[in-house]
């Protein structure tokens, strides 16, 4: 049984929040899946208090939905919502990439190439969660060079809301080819081609989501 007393460790809430947030962002939880306090308590070995506070925080971020009956679950996004979030990704990530370009030194490009190779391995294994995780790592690694933390935080909130839906998309497509726009992104970074980079980022972040609303 899980007691309802606060955990003695002040980091319990943060540990549960970050753990759940990562699972949701990487598509490790399917759309519409319910989360319970007892289930979270068992998974993270915590009491009700940090489990409850973590859920409240994730609901506030849009990562989880709260129904009128009190059921907490991952969102099942409408086509309109998917289109809105895709548009936000395009706006935010194109700007982040553009700001990162002047700081895209050779070591960064090498790191992105290494991550891209890992993405290809995940595709070969048909590991949807691994694909989403490494794909986001590719984008985050580039965007960190933009030195725009508020903008990156906004982009990560969009990724968080899309995580379960992205899992459903890649599970449906069962893709076997590497993301072709990543090659265009890398080529644009090497050439210092800002218009080419903006176009490649826009295409990369919106193409897959368009398949969901087709």
Residue, then its C-alpha position, 0 to 999 in steps of 0.5 A: x500500500x502507498x501511504x499519503x504522507x509526503x516523502x522525506x526526500x525533497x527531490x521525490x517530486x522532481x524525480x517523478x516529474x522528470x521521469x514521467x515527462x521524459x516518458x511522455x515526450x519520447x512516446x513511451x506512453x500511448x495516446x489516451x492512456x490513463x495514469x493513476x496515483x497508485x500506478x505512479x507511486x508503484x513505478x517510482x516508489x513514492x507516496x501519493x504526494x509527489x505523484x499527485x504534484x507531478x501529475x498536476x504539473x504535467x497537466x498544466x504543461x499540456x502533457x496530460x489531460x484531466x477530464x471532468x471525472x478526474x481521469x488523467x491521461x495522455x492527450x488524444x489530439x484532434x487534427x486541428x490540434x496537430x496542425x496547430x502544434x506542427x505550425x508552432x514547431x515550424x515557427x520555433x525550430x526554424x528560428x532556433x536553427x537560424x540562430x544556431x547557424x553562426x555557432x555551428x562549428x565542425x565539432x557540432x556537425x560531427x556530433x549531429x552526424x553521430x546522432x543521425x547514425x544512431x537514428x538510423x540504427x533505431x529505424x533499422x530496429x523499428x524502435x519507435x521510442x528510440x527513434x523519437x528520443x534520438x530524433x529529439x536529441x538531434x534537434x536539441x543538440x543543434x538548438x542549444x547552439x542558438x543560446x535562446x533558452x526561453x525559445x527552446x523551452x517553448x519548443x520542448x513543451x510542444x514536443x511534450x504535447x506531441x510525444x504520444x501522438x508521434x509514437x502512434x505515427x511512427x508505429x503506423x508508418x513503420x518507416x525503414x528509411x532514414x530521415x532525408x531532411x536531416x541530410x539536408x540540415x547537415x549539408x546546409x550547416x556545412x555550407x552556412x546556407x541559412x535559407x537552405x537550413x530554414x527550409x530543411x528544418x521546416x520540412x523535417x518538423x512538419x512532414x511526418x505530422x502532415x501524414x497524421x491529418x491526411 
